[in-house]
């Protein structure tokens, strides 16, 4: 499982979660910092990333196009990077099943 962390999440998550989600990157590392959601969506699709974001626009794209790419929507208001880390660690098994399920394109975590 490799994640593409959207610009609204700390790029530090790449290193912090590298033990569980190796090969993950931030949009900032990929030259997509100022890119629109559709460009990020297409990049993730091409490179086989799972998008992780707090942005509801990806939910709409997921609904419209389905997978790939898959999308993990973190529905938690203002929160720290540590809280995001905890959510992604705590839900590792659910995320693993989600990543393998060909019928699902969206996973909501709170």
Secondary structure, 3 states (H helix, E strand, C coil): CCEEECCCCCCCHHHHCCCCCCCCEECCCCCCCCCCHHHHHHHHHHHCCEEEECCHHHHHHHHHHCCCCCEEEECCCCCCHHHHHHHHHHCHHHHHHHHHCCCCCEEEEC
